[in-house]
Amino acid sequence: MPVKARSAKARRHRITPEAVEAFVAGDRLALHRALDLRPWQPSPLATDADAPPAWSRPGPWHDAWALVRGLRLELETAAGRR
């Protein structure tokens, strides 16, 4: 019998208690691991501006800015900073 294709409901970068704890502590490595970020993606701790820095050039780091900025906003909300 055929099976209906389903889209995955799980998000790749989940805001977990461990991620919030690492964010509050300022631990970049633990935060990177808790969010399952790739090595070329910037840390949410470094994305305090709405846009990437003027010195950054188009590339993987620059392209990931919007995703990581969104994660930072979610982390701030979860940590009670917003």
GIVEN-V880771 format. One record per pair of residues at least 4 apart in sequence whose C-alpha atoms are under 6 Angstrom apart, sorted by the first residue. I is the first residue (numbers start at 1). J is the second residue. Records with the same first field share a line. If there is no record, write none. Layout:
I->J + J
This chain:
13->35
15->19
19->31 + 34
20->75
22->26 + 27 + 30 + 31
30->34
32->36 + 37
40->61
41->61 + 64
44->68 + 72
47->69
58->62
59->63
65->69
75->79
76->81 + 82
77->81 + 82
